Amino acid sequence: MHLITTPHLSAPDDFYEALIDAHRDLTLAQSHALNARLVLLLANHIGTQAVLRQALDAARKMNESTPRAIA
């Protein structure tokens, strides 16, 4: 199995709206905790270590390519 990195959501805008709604009125700590729980739930759903590693590597590479703000 390989990680799907091309657009694959049937309704991406609807999911984004639901994600934003899930975070509404949460503190920063609660928002981070929600994200962590969501990641673990989706990782459990995927269930394949190789695909999860691909996702971790891809996310890390995306993070590294994002310019950092100058403080």
PQR file of N, CA, C, O and H, with PARSE charges and radii, in Angstrom:
ATOM      1  N   MET A   1       0.826  -1.191   0.000 -0.4000 1.5000
ATOM      2  CA  MET A   1       0.000   0.000   0.000 -0.0000 2.0000
ATOM      3  C   MET A   1       0.869   1.252   0.000  0.5500 1.7000
ATOM      4  O   MET A   1       1.949   1.284   0.590 -0.5500 1.4000
ATOM      5  N   HIS A   2       0.374   2.267  -0.669 -0.4000 1.5000
ATOM      6  CA  HIS A   2       1.096   3.534  -0.722 -0.0000 2.0000
ATOM      7  C   HIS A   2       0.190   4.664  -0.249  0.5500 1.7000
ATOM      8  O   HIS A   2      -1.033   4.603  -0.379 -0.5500 1.4000
ATOM      9  H   HIS A   2      -0.503   2.242  -1.148  0.4000 1.0000
ATOM     10  N   LEU A   3       0.806   5.669   0.288 -0.4000 1.5000
ATOM     11  CA  LEU A   3       0.095   6.856   0.745 -0.0000 2.0000
ATOM     12  C   LEU A   3      -0.478   7.600  -0.456  0.5500 1.7000
ATOM     13  O   LEU A   3       0.224   7.841  -1.437 -0.5500 1.4000
ATOM     14  H   LEU A   3       1.799   5.719   0.394  0.4000 1.0000
ATOM     15  N   ILE A   4      -1.730   7.955  -0.376 -0.4000 1.5000
ATOM     16  CA  ILE A   4      -2.376   8.752  -1.428 -0.0000 2.0000
ATOM     17  C   ILE A   4      -2.066  10.215  -1.138  0.5500 1.7000
ATOM     18  O   ILE A   4      -2.443  10.739  -0.090 -0.5500 1.4000
ATOM     19  H   ILE A   4      -2.301   7.759   0.421  0.4000 1.0000
ATOM     20  N   THR A   5      -1.383  10.869  -2.065 -0.4000 1.5000
ATOM     21  CA  THR A   5      -1.034  12.284  -1.857 -0.0000 2.0000
ATOM     22  C   THR A   5      -1.732  13.198  -2.859  0.5500 1.7000
ATOM     23  O   THR A   5      -1.600  14.420  -2.785 -0.5500 1.4000
ATOM     24  H   THR A   5      -1.077  10.444  -2.916  0.4000 1.0000
ATOM     25  N   THR A   6      -2.464  12.617  -3.781 -0.4000 1.5000
ATOM     26  CA  THR A   6      -3.246  13.439  -4.710 -0.0000 2.0000
ATOM     27  C   THR A   6      -4.607  13.710  -4.068  0.5500 1.7000
ATOM     28  O   THR A   6      -5.025  12.963  -3.183 -0.5500 1.4000
ATOM     29  H   THR A   6      -2.571  11.625  -3.841  0.4000 1.0000
ATOM     30  N   PRO A   7      -5.311  14.773  -4.501 -0.5600 1.5000
ATOM     31  CA  PRO A   7      -6.621  15.069  -3.921  0.2800 2.0000
ATOM     32  C   PRO A   7      -7.527  13.835  -3.960  0.5500 1.7000
ATOM     33  O   PRO A   7      -7.687  13.194  -4.999 -0.5500 1.4000
ATOM     34  N   HIS A   8      -8.119  13.517  -2.796 -0.4000 1.5000
ATOM     35  CA  HIS A   8      -8.875  12.271  -2.689 -0.0000 2.0000
ATOM     36  C   HIS A   8     -10.184  12.444  -1.902  0.5500 1.7000
ATOM     37  O   HIS A   8     -11.004  11.527  -1.865 -0.5500 1.4000
ATOM     38  H   HIS A   8      -7.989  14.038  -1.952  0.4000 1.0000
ATOM     39  N   LEU A   9     -10.381  13.595  -1.284 -0.4000 1.5000
ATOM     40  CA  LEU A   9     -11.612  13.839  -0.527 -0.0000 2.0000
ATOM     41  C   LEU A   9     -12.762  14.143  -1.481  0.5500 1.7000
ATOM     42  O   LEU A   9     -12.593  14.876  -2.455 -0.5500 1.4000
ATOM     43  H   LEU A   9      -9.714  14.340  -1.315  0.4000 1.0000
ATOM     44  N   SER A  10     -13.915  13.582  -1.196 -0.4000 1.5000
ATOM     45  CA  SER A  10     -15.067  13.840  -2.060 -0.0000 2.0000
ATOM     46  C   SER A  10     -15.608  15.256  -1.874  0.5500 1.7000
ATOM     47  O   SER A  10     -16.159  15.841  -2.807 -0.5500 1.4000
ATOM     48  H   SER A  10     -14.051  12.987  -0.404  0.4000 1.0000
ATOM     49  N   ALA A  11     -15.449  15.809  -0.667 -0.4000 1.5000
ATOM     50  CA  ALA A  11     -15.932  17.163  -0.391 -0.0000 2.0000
ATOM     51  C   ALA A  11     -14.935  17.859   0.546  0.5500 1.7000
ATOM     52  O   ALA A  11     -15.213  18.015   1.735 -0.5500 1.4000
ATOM     53  H   ALA A  11     -15.002  15.334   0.091  0.4000 1.0000
ATOM     54  N   PRO A  12     -13.782  18.276   0.020 -0.5600 1.5000
ATOM     55  CA  PRO A  12     -12.739  18.841   0.879  0.2800 2.0000
ATOM     56  C   PRO A  12     -13.177  20.093   1.639  0.5500 1.7000
ATOM     57  O   PRO A  12     -12.794  20.282   2.794 -0.5500 1.4000
ATOM     58  N   ASP A  13     -13.962  20.932   1.014 -0.4000 1.5000
ATOM     59  CA  ASP A  13     -14.417  22.150   1.701 -0.0000 2.0000
ATOM     60  C   ASP A  13     -15.327  21.813   2.879  0.5500 1.7000
ATOM     61  O   ASP A  13     -15.262  22.460   3.924 -0.5500 1.4000
ATOM     62  H   ASP A  13     -14.274  20.778   0.076  0.4000 1.0000
ATOM     63  N   ASP A  14     -16.162  20.814   2.708 -0.4000 1.5000
ATOM     64  CA  ASP A  14     -17.039  20.382   3.804 -0.0000 2.0000
ATOM     65  C   ASP A  14     -16.226  19.836   4.967  0.5500 1.7000
ATOM     66  O   ASP A  14     -16.525  20.122   6.127 -0.5500 1.4000
ATOM     67  H   ASP A  14     -16.215  20.289   1.859  0.4000 1.0000
ATOM     68  N   PHE A  15     -15.186  19.040   4.657 -0.4000 1.5000
ATOM     69  CA  PHE A  15     -14.338  18.514   5.725 -0.0000 2.0000
ATOM     70  C   PHE A  15     -13.609  19.650   6.434  0.5500 1.7000
ATOM     71  O   PHE A  15     -13.531  19.669   7.663 -0.5500 1.4000
ATOM     72  H   PHE A  15     -14.943  18.808   3.715  0.4000 1.0000
ATOM     73  N   TYR A  16     -13.076  20.595   5.667 -0.4000 1.5000
ATOM     74  CA  TYR A  16     -12.362  21.721   6.269 -0.0000 2.0000
ATOM     75  C   TYR A  16     -13.292  22.495   7.207  0.5500 1.7000
ATOM     76  O   TYR A  16     -12.893  22.872   8.309 -0.5500 1.4000
ATOM     77  H   TYR A  16     -13.138  20.580   4.670  0.4000 1.0000
ATOM     78  N   GLU A  17     -14.514  22.728   6.775 -0.4000 1.5000
ATOM     79  CA  GLU A  17     -15.494  23.431   7.612 -0.0000 2.0000
ATOM     80  C   GLU A  17     -15.776  22.645   8.900  0.5500 1.7000
ATOM     81  O   GLU A  17     -15.857  23.227   9.982 -0.5500 1.4000
ATOM     82  H   GLU A  17     -14.838  22.421   5.880  0.4000 1.0000
ATOM     83  N   ALA A  18     -15.922  21.336   8.778 -0.4000 1.5000
ATOM     84  CA  ALA A  18     -16.164  20.500   9.955 -0.0000 2.0000
ATOM     85  C   ALA A  18     -14.958  20.519  10.901  0.5500 1.7000
ATOM     86  O   ALA A  18     -15.126  20.518  12.120 -0.5500 1.4000
ATOM     87  H   ALA A  18     -15.856  20.863   7.899  0.4000 1.0000
ATOM     88  N   LEU A  19     -13.762  20.535  10.349 -0.4000 1.5000
ATOM     89  CA  LEU A  19     -12.550  20.596  11.159 -0.0000 2.0000
ATOM     90  C   LEU A  19     -12.468  21.917  11.922  0.5500 1.7000
ATOM     91  O   LEU A  19     -12.152  21.937  13.112 -0.5500 1.4000
ATOM     92  H   LEU A  19     -13.625  20.535   9.358  0.4000 1.0000
ATOM     93  N   ILE A  20     -12.752  23.000  11.241 -0.4000 1.5000
ATOM     94  CA  ILE A  20     -12.751  24.317  11.891 -0.0000 2.0000
ATOM     95  C   ILE A  20     -13.826  24.362  12.972  0.5500 1.7000
ATOM     96  O   ILE A  20     -13.579  24.866  14.067 -0.5500 1.4000
ATOM     97  H   ILE A  20     -13.009  22.984  10.274  0.4000 1.0000
ATOM     98  N   ASP A  21     -15.006  23.845  12.678 -0.4000 1.5000
ATOM     99  CA  ASP A  21     -16.093  23.811  13.666 -0.0000 2.0000
ATOM    100  C   ASP A  21     -15.706  22.993  14.898  0.5500 1.7000
ATOM    101  O   ASP A  21     -16.056  23.354  16.021 -0.5500 1.4000
ATOM    102  H   ASP A  21     -15.207  23.435  11.788  0.4000 1.0000
ATOM    103  N   ALA A  22     -14.990  21.902  14.690 -0.4000 1.5000
ATOM    104  CA  ALA A  22     -14.574  21.058  15.816 -0.0000 2.0000
ATOM    105  C   ALA A  22     -13.638  21.807  16.763  0.5500 1.7000
ATOM    106  O   ALA A  22     -13.587  21.506  17.955 -0.5500 1.4000
ATOM    107  H   ALA A  22     -14.705  21.608  13.778  0.4000 1.0000
ATOM    108  N   HIS A  23     -12.906  22.773  16.238 -0.4000 1.5000
ATOM    109  CA  HIS A  23     -11.952  23.550  17.045 -0.0000 2.0000
ATOM    110  C   HIS A  23     -12.570  24.806  17.661  0.5500 1.7000
ATOM    111  O   HIS A  23     -11.973  25.441  18.529 -0.5500 1.4000
ATOM    112  H   HIS A  23     -12.947  23.017  15.270  0.4000 1.0000
ATOM    113  N   ARG A  24     -13.755  25.150  17.208 -0.4000 1.5000
ATOM    114  CA  ARG A  24     -14.398  26.379  17.676 -0.0000 2.0000
ATOM    115  C   ARG A  24     -14.552  26.384  19.195  0.5500 1.7000
ATOM    116  O   ARG A  24     -14.986  25.395  19.786 -0.5500 1.4000
ATOM    117  H   ARG A  24     -14.240  24.634  16.502  0.4000 1.0000
ATOM    118  N   ASP A  25     -14.199  27.485  19.808 -0.4000 1.5000
ATOM    119  CA  ASP A  25     -14.338  27.723  21.255 -0.0000 2.0000
ATOM    120  C   ASP A  25     -13.412  26.854  22.117  0.5500 1.7000
ATOM    121  O   ASP A  25     -13.621  26.765  23.327 -0.5500 1.4000
ATOM    122  H   ASP A  25     -13.846  28.288  19.328  0.4000 1.0000
ATOM    123  N   LEU A  26     -12.413  26.224  21.535 -0.4000 1.5000
ATOM    124  CA  LEU A  26     -11.453  25.460  22.317 -0.0000 2.0000
ATOM    125  C   LEU A  26     -10.255  26.334  22.675  0.5500 1.7000
ATOM    126  O   LEU A  26      -9.899  27.254  21.939 -0.5500 1.4000
ATOM    127  H   LEU A  26     -12.244  26.296  20.553  0.4000 1.0000
ATOM    128  N   THR A  27      -9.649  26.037  23.804 -0.4000 1.5000
ATOM    129  CA  THR A  27      -8.387  26.704  24.128 -0.0000 2.0000
ATOM    130  C   THR A  27      -7.309  26.125  23.217  0.5500 1.7000
ATOM    131  O   THR A  27      -7.543  25.126  22.537 -0.5500 1.4000
ATOM    132  H   THR A  27      -9.938  25.290  24.403  0.4000 1.0000
ATOM    133  N   LEU A  28      -6.145  26.738  23.199 -0.4000 1.5000
ATOM    134  CA  LEU A  28      -5.051  26.231  22.384 -0.0000 2.0000
ATOM    135  C   LEU A  28      -4.690  24.809  22.801  0.5500 1.7000
ATOM    136  O   LEU A  28      -4.466  23.946  21.952 -0.5500 1.4000
ATOM    137  H   LEU A  28      -5.955  27.550  23.751  0.4000 1.0000
ATOM    138  N   ALA A  29      -4.635  24.564  24.116 -0.4000 1.5000
ATOM    139  CA  ALA A  29      -4.315  23.216  24.606 -0.0000 2.0000
ATOM    140  C   ALA A  29      -5.376  22.202  24.186  0.5500 1.7000
ATOM    141  O   ALA A  29      -5.043  21.087  23.784 -0.5500 1.4000
ATOM    142  H   ALA A  29      -4.817  25.265  24.806  0.4000 1.0000
ATOM    143  N   GLN A  30      -6.638  22.578  24.274 -0.4000 1.5000
ATOM    144  CA  GLN A  30      -7.718  21.682  23.860 -0.0000 2.0000
ATOM    145  C   GLN A  30      -7.657  21.413  22.353  0.5500 1.7000
ATOM    146  O   GLN A  30      -7.920  20.298  21.903 -0.5500 1.4000
ATOM    147  H   GLN A  30      -6.909  23.484  24.600  0.4000 1.0000
ATOM    148  N   SER A  31      -7.310  22.438  21.586 -0.4000 1.5000
ATOM    149  CA  SER A  31      -7.188  22.302  20.137 -0.0000 2.0000
ATOM    150  C   SER A  31      -6.055  21.337  19.781  0.5500 1.7000
ATOM    151  O   SER A  31      -6.211  20.487  18.905 -0.5500 1.4000
ATOM    152  H   SER A  31      -7.097  23.344  21.951  0.4000 1.0000
ATOM    153  N   HIS A  32      -4.923  21.471  20.460 -0.4000 1.5000
ATOM    154  CA  HIS A  32      -3.807  20.553  20.229 -0.0000 2.0000
ATOM    155  C   HIS A  32      -4.193  19.128  20.612  0.5500 1.7000
ATOM    156  O   HIS A  32      -3.834  18.181  19.913 -0.5500 1.4000
ATOM    157  H   HIS A  32      -4.797  22.162  21.172  0.4000 1.0000
ATOM    158  N   ALA A  33      -4.914  18.970  21.706 -0.4000 1.5000
ATOM    159  CA  ALA A  33      -5.345  17.645  22.145 -0.0000 2.0000
ATOM    160  C   ALA A  33      -6.323  17.037  21.135  0.5500 1.7000
ATOM    161  O   ALA A  33      -6.249  15.843  20.846 -0.5500 1.4000
ATOM    162  H   ALA A  33      -5.205  19.739  22.274  0.4000 1.0000
ATOM    163  N   LEU A  34      -7.227  17.844  20.603 -0.4000 1.5000
ATOM    164  CA  LEU A  34      -8.159  17.362  19.584 -0.0000 2.0000
ATOM    165  C   LEU A  34      -7.386  16.881  18.358  0.5500 1.7000
ATOM    166  O   LEU A  34      -7.675  15.813  17.820 -0.5500 1.4000
ATOM    167  H   LEU A  34      -7.287  18.814  20.838  0.4000 1.0000
ATOM    168  N   ASN A  35      -6.402  17.668  17.917 -0.4000 1.5000
ATOM    169  CA  ASN A  35      -5.581  17.272  16.767 -0.0000 2.0000
ATOM    170  C   ASN A  35      -4.864  15.955  17.034  0.5500 1.7000
ATOM    171  O   ASN A  35      -4.816  15.086  16.164 -0.5500 1.4000
ATOM    172  H   ASN A  35      -6.167  18.536  18.354  0.4000 1.0000
ATOM    173  N   ALA A  36      -4.311  15.802  18.224 -0.4000 1.5000
ATOM    174  CA  ALA A  36      -3.601  14.567  18.566 -0.0000 2.0000
ATOM    175  C   ALA A  36      -4.544  13.368  18.541  0.5500 1.7000
ATOM    176  O   ALA A  36      -4.198  12.312  18.012 -0.5500 1.4000
ATOM    177  H   ALA A  36      -4.350  16.508  18.932  0.4000 1.0000
ATOM    178  N   ARG A  37      -5.739  13.533  19.114 -0.4000 1.5000
ATOM    179  CA  ARG A  37      -6.712  12.440  19.102 -0.0000 2.0000
ATOM    180  C   ARG A  37      -7.139  12.102  17.676  0.5500 1.7000
ATOM    181  O   ARG A  37      -7.285  10.930  17.330 -0.5500 1.4000
ATOM    182  H   ARG A  37      -6.021  14.391  19.544  0.4000 1.0000
ATOM    183  N   LEU A  38      -7.337  13.123  16.856 -0.4000 1.5000
ATOM    184  CA  LEU A  38      -7.729  12.908  15.466 -0.0000 2.0000
ATOM    185  C   LEU A  38      -6.642  12.148  14.714  0.5500 1.7000
ATOM    186  O   LEU A  38      -6.942  11.217  13.966 -0.5500 1.4000
ATOM    187  H   LEU A  38      -7.218  14.075  17.138  0.4000 1.0000
ATOM    188  N   VAL A  39      -5.393  12.531  14.903 -0.4000 1.5000
ATOM    189  CA  VAL A  39      -4.281  11.829  14.251 -0.0000 2.0000
ATOM    190  C   VAL A  39      -4.265  10.365  14.667  0.5500 1.7000
ATOM    191  O   VAL A  39      -4.113   9.482  13.822 -0.5500 1.4000
ATOM    192  H   VAL A  39      -5.149  13.287  15.510  0.4000 1.0000
ATOM    193  N   LEU A  40      -4.420  10.101  15.953 -0.4000 1.5000
ATOM    194  CA  LEU A  40      -4.388   8.715  16.429 -0.0000 2.0000
ATOM    195  C   LEU A  40      -5.576   7.906  15.916  0.5500 1.7000
ATOM    196  O   LEU A  40      -5.419   6.734  15.575 -0.5500 1.4000
ATOM    197  H   LEU A  40      -4.544  10.818  16.639  0.4000 1.0000
ATOM    198  N   LEU A  41      -6.748   8.506  15.858 -0.4000 1.5000
ATOM    199  CA  LEU A  41      -7.921   7.813  15.312 -0.0000 2.0000
ATOM    200  C   LEU A  41      -7.729   7.480  13.833  0.5500 1.7000
ATOM    201  O   LEU A  41      -8.033   6.369  13.398 -0.5500 1.4000
ATOM    202  H   LEU A  41      -6.876   9.458  16.136  0.4000 1.0000
ATOM    203  N   LEU A  42      -7.226   8.440  13.066 -0.4000 1.5000
ATOM    204  CA  LEU A  42      -7.016   8.200  11.639 -0.0000 2.0000
ATOM    205  C   LEU A  42      -5.883   7.207  11.409  0.5500 1.7000
ATOM    206  O   LEU A  42      -5.956   6.391  10.490 -0.5500 1.4000
ATOM    207  H   LEU A  42      -6.979   9.343  13.420  0.4000 1.0000
ATOM    208  N   ALA A  43      -4.835   7.265  12.234 -0.4000 1.5000
ATOM    209  CA  ALA A  43      -3.742   6.293  12.129 -0.0000 2.0000
ATOM    210  C   ALA A  43      -4.268   4.886  12.408  0.5500 1.7000
ATOM    211  O   ALA A  43      -3.901   3.936  11.717 -0.5500 1.4000
ATOM    212  H   ALA A  43      -4.775   7.928  12.980  0.4000 1.0000
ATOM    213  N   ASN A  44      -5.109   4.755  13.398 -0.4000 1.5000
ATOM    214  CA  ASN A  44      -5.714   3.453  13.704 -0.0000 2.0000
ATOM    215  C   ASN A  44      -6.552   2.970  12.527  0.5500 1.7000
ATOM    216  O   ASN A  44      -6.541   1.785  12.194 -0.5500 1.4000
ATOM    217  H   ASN A  44      -5.408   5.527  13.959  0.4000 1.0000
ATOM    218  N   HIS A  45      -7.272   3.883  11.903 -0.4000 1.5000
ATOM    219  CA  HIS A  45      -8.102   3.517  10.756 -0.0000 2.0000
ATOM    220  C   HIS A  45      -7.231   3.041   9.588  0.5500 1.7000
ATOM    221  O   HIS A  45      -7.562   2.054   8.930 -0.5500 1.4000
ATOM    222  H   HIS A  45      -7.282   4.846  12.174  0.4000 1.0000
ATOM    223  N   ILE A  46      -6.136   3.730   9.333 -0.4000 1.5000
ATOM    224  CA  ILE A  46      -5.215   3.332   8.255 -0.0000 2.0000
ATOM    225  C   ILE A  46      -4.598   1.976   8.585  0.5500 1.7000
ATOM    226  O   ILE A  46      -4.631   1.049   7.776 -0.5500 1.4000
ATOM    227  H   ILE A  46      -5.867   4.532   9.867  0.4000 1.0000
ATOM    228  N   GLY A  47      -4.037   1.878   9.781 -0.4000 1.5000
ATOM    229  CA  GLY A  47      -3.582   0.606  10.312 -0.0000 2.0000
ATOM    230  C   GLY A  47      -2.327   0.001   9.724  0.5500 1.7000
ATOM    231  O   GLY A  47      -1.837  -0.995  10.255 -0.5500 1.4000
ATOM    232  H   GLY A  47      -4.010   2.631  10.439  0.4000 1.0000
ATOM    233  N   THR A  48      -1.788   0.546   8.665 -0.4000 1.5000
ATOM    234  CA  THR A  48      -0.613  -0.023   8.016 -0.0000 2.0000
ATOM    235  C   THR A  48       0.610   0.831   8.336  0.5500 1.7000
ATOM    236  O   THR A  48       0.682   2.006   7.976 -0.5500 1.4000
ATOM    237  H   THR A  48      -2.186   1.355   8.233  0.4000 1.0000
ATOM    238  N   GLN A  49       1.573   0.207   9.024 -0.4000 1.5000
ATOM    239  CA  GLN A  49       2.760   0.934   9.474 -0.0000 2.0000
ATOM    240  C   GLN A  49       3.502   1.612   8.314  0.5500 1.7000
ATOM    241  O   GLN A  49       3.962   2.745   8.458 -0.5500 1.4000
ATOM    242  H   GLN A  49       1.514  -0.748   9.316  0.4000 1.0000
ATOM    243  N   ALA A  50       3.620   0.943   7.189 -0.4000 1.5000
ATOM    244  CA  ALA A  50       4.348   1.507   6.047 -0.0000 2.0000
ATOM    245  C   ALA A  50       3.671   2.776   5.541  0.5500 1.7000
ATOM    246  O   ALA A  50       4.347   3.758   5.235 -0.5500 1.4000
ATOM    247  H   ALA A  50       3.246   0.023   7.072  0.4000 1.0000
ATOM    248  N   VAL A  51       2.360   2.764   5.452 -0.4000 1.5000
ATOM    249  CA  VAL A  51       1.626   3.951   4.983 -0.0000 2.0000
ATOM    250  C   VAL A  51       1.748   5.077   6.002  0.5500 1.7000
ATOM    251  O   VAL A  51       1.912   6.239   5.630 -0.5500 1.4000
ATOM    252  H   VAL A  51       1.811   1.966   5.700  0.4000 1.0000
ATOM    253  N   LEU A  52       1.669   4.739   7.281 -0.4000 1.5000
ATOM    254  CA  LEU A  52       1.812   5.757   8.323 -0.0000 2.0000
ATOM    255  C   LEU A  52       3.198   6.382   8.280  0.5500 1.7000
ATOM    256  O   LEU A  52       3.331   7.593   8.454 -0.5500 1.4000
ATOM    257  H   LEU A  52       1.536   3.795   7.584  0.4000 1.0000
ATOM    258  N   ARG A  53       4.234   5.577   8.049 -0.4000 1.5000
ATOM    259  CA  ARG A  53       5.601   6.112   7.924 -0.0000 2.0000
ATOM    260  C   ARG A  53       5.699   7.054   6.728  0.5500 1.7000
ATOM    261  O   ARG A  53       6.336   8.104   6.810 -0.5500 1.4000
ATOM    262  H   ARG A  53       4.126   4.593   7.907  0.4000 1.0000
ATOM    263  N   GLN A  54       5.068   6.679   5.618 -0.4000 1.5000
ATOM    264  CA  GLN A  54       5.065   7.542   4.433 -0.0000 2.0000
ATOM    265  C   GLN A  54       4.402   8.876   4.755  0.5500 1.7000
ATOM    266  O   GLN A  54       4.875   9.931   4.334 -0.5500 1.4000
ATOM    267  H   GLN A  54       4.551   5.825   5.551  0.4000 1.0000
ATOM    268  N   ALA A  55       3.307   8.821   5.503 -0.4000 1.5000
ATOM    269  CA  ALA A  55       2.594  10.042   5.877 -0.0000 2.0000
ATOM    270  C   ALA A  55       3.460  10.909   6.788  0.5500 1.7000
ATOM    271  O   ALA A  55       3.527  12.125   6.608 -0.5500 1.4000
ATOM    272  H   ALA A  55       2.923   7.963   5.846  0.4000 1.0000
ATOM    273  N   LEU A  56       4.117  10.292   7.760 -0.4000 1.5000
ATOM    274  CA  LEU A  56       5.002  11.048   8.657 -0.0000 2.0000
ATOM    275  C   LEU A  56       6.140  11.702   7.871  0.5500 1.7000
ATOM    276  O   LEU A  56       6.457  12.873   8.081 -0.5500 1.4000
ATOM    277  H   LEU A  56       4.062   9.304   7.906  0.4000 1.0000
ATOM    278  N   ASP A  57       6.742  10.943   6.974 -0.4000 1.5000
ATOM    279  CA  ASP A  57       7.840  11.490   6.164 -0.0000 2.0000
ATOM    280  C   ASP A  57       7.362  12.634   5.278  0.5500 1.7000
ATOM    281  O   ASP A  57       8.033  13.659   5.166 -0.5500 1.4000
ATOM    282  H   ASP A  57       6.484   9.992   6.803  0.4000 1.0000
ATOM    283  N   ALA A  58       6.198  12.458   4.645 -0.4000 1.5000
ATOM    284  CA  ALA A  58       5.660  13.512   3.771 -0.0000 2.0000
ATOM    285  C   ALA A  58       5.331  14.761   4.564  0.5500 1.7000
ATOM    286  O   ALA A  58       5.634  15.870   4.123 -0.5500 1.4000
ATOM    287  H   ALA A  58       5.652  11.624   4.736  0.4000 1.0000
ATOM    288  N   ALA A  59       4.714  14.599   5.731 -0.4000 1.5000
ATOM    289  CA  ALA A  59       4.366  15.765   6.554 -0.0000 2.0000
ATOM    290  C   ALA A  59       5.623  16.482   7.028  0.5500 1.7000
ATOM    291  O   ALA A  59       5.672  17.712   7.057 -0.5500 1.4000
ATOM    292  H   ALA A  59       4.469  13.698   6.089  0.4000 1.0000
ATOM    293  N   ARG A  60       6.634  15.712   7.397 -0.4000 1.5000
ATOM    294  CA  ARG A  60       7.892  16.319   7.849 -0.0000 2.0000
ATOM    295  C   ARG A  60       8.548  17.100   6.714  0.5500 1.7000
ATOM    296  O   ARG A  60       9.034  18.211   6.929 -0.5500 1.4000
ATOM    297  H   ARG A  60       6.595  14.713   7.374  0.4000 1.0000
ATOM    298  N   LYS A  61       8.568  16.536   5.519 -0.4000 1.5000
ATOM    299  CA  LYS A  61       9.166  17.215   4.373 -0.0000 2.0000
ATOM    300  C   LYS A  61       8.405  18.498   4.047  0.5500 1.7000
ATOM    301  O   LYS A  61       9.014  19.514   3.710 -0.5500 1.4000
ATOM    302  H   LYS A  61       8.173  15.634   5.345  0.4000 1.0000
ATOM    303  N   MET A  62       7.072  18.455   4.148 -0.4000 1.5000
ATOM    304  CA  MET A  62       6.272  19.663   3.899 -0.0000 2.0000
ATOM    305  C   MET A  62       6.603  20.729   4.931  0.5500 1.7000
ATOM    306  O   MET A  62       6.710  21.909   4.600 -0.5500 1.4000
ATOM    307  H   MET A  62       6.577  17.630   4.422  0.4000 1.0000
ATOM    308  N   ASN A  63       6.763  20.318   6.169 -0.4000 1.5000
ATOM    309  CA  ASN A  63       7.093  21.240   7.262 -0.0000 2.0000
ATOM    310  C   ASN A  63       8.460  21.878   7.026  0.5500 1.7000
ATOM    311  O   ASN A  63       8.637  23.075   7.252 -0.5500 1.4000
ATOM    312  H   ASN A  63       6.676  19.359   6.439  0.4000 1.0000
ATOM    313  N   GLU A  64       9.424  21.079   6.572 -0.4000 1.5000
ATOM    314  CA  GLU A  64      10.783  21.573   6.350 -0.0000 2.0000
ATOM    315  C   GLU A  64      10.850  22.530   5.172  0.5500 1.7000
ATOM    316  O   GLU A  64      11.723  23.397   5.134 -0.5500 1.4000
ATOM    317  H   GLU A  64       9.280  20.107   6.388  0.4000 1.0000
ATOM    318  N   SER A  65       9.944  22.389   4.209 -0.4000 1.5000
ATOM    319  CA  SER A  65       9.973  23.254   3.031 -0.0000 2.0000
ATOM    320  C   SER A  65       9.201  24.554   3.237  0.5500 1.7000
ATOM    321  O   SER A  65       9.246  25.445   2.389 -0.5500 1.4000
ATOM    322  H   SER A  65       9.235  21.685   4.240  0.4000 1.0000
ATOM    323  N   THR A  66       8.493  24.665   4.360 -0.4000 1.5000
ATOM    324  CA  THR A  66       7.728  25.867   4.653 -0.0000 2.0000
ATOM    325  C   THR A  66       8.666  26.935   5.230  0.5500 1.7000
ATOM    326  O   THR A  66       9.340  26.686   6.229 -0.5500 1.4000
ATOM    327  H   THR A  66       8.456  23.941   5.049  0.4000 1.0000
ATOM    328  N   PRO A  67       8.713  28.112   4.615 -0.5600 1.5000
ATOM    329  CA  PRO A  67       9.586  29.160   5.144  0.2800 2.0000
ATOM    330  C   PRO A  67       9.177  29.544   6.576  0.5500 1.7000
ATOM    331  O   PRO A  67       7.992  29.606   6.903 -0.5500 1.4000
ATOM    332  N   ARG A  68      10.155  29.791   7.392 -0.4000 1.5000
ATOM    333  CA  ARG A  68       9.891  30.202   8.765 -0.0000 2.0000
ATOM    334  C   ARG A  68       9.840  31.716   8.852  0.5500 1.7000
ATOM    335  O   ARG A  68      10.572  32.426   8.162 -0.5500 1.4000
ATOM    336  H   ARG A  68      11.118  29.741   7.127  0.4000 1.0000
ATOM    337  N   ALA A  69       8.965  32.186   9.710 -0.4000 1.5000
ATOM    338  CA  ALA A  69       8.843  33.632   9.923 -0.0000 2.0000
ATOM    339  C   ALA A  69      10.079  34.132  10.679  0.5500 1.7000
ATOM    340  O   ALA A  69      10.642  33.425  11.514 -0.5500 1.4000
ATOM    341  H   ALA A  69       8.370  31.610  10.271  0.4000 1.0000
ATOM    342  N   ILE A  70      10.472  35.326  10.376 -0.4000 1.5000
ATOM    343  CA  ILE A  70      11.600  35.944  11.085 -0.0000 2.0000
ATOM    344  C   ILE A  70      11.056  36.567  12.351  0.5500 1.7000
ATOM    345  O   ILE A  70      10.113  37.357  12.309 -0.5500 1.4000
ATOM    346  H   ILE A  70      10.014  35.900   9.698  0.4000 1.0000
ATOM    347  N   ALA A  71      11.648  36.213  13.475 -0.4000 1.5000
ATOM    348  CA  ALA A  71      11.171  36.721  14.768 -0.0000 2.0000
ATOM    349  C   ALA A  71      11.772  38.079  15.063  0.5500 1.7000
ATOM    350  O   ALA A  71      11.488  38.666  16.107 -0.5500 1.4000
ATOM    351  H   ALA A  71      12.414  35.572  13.510  0.4000 1.0000
TER
END
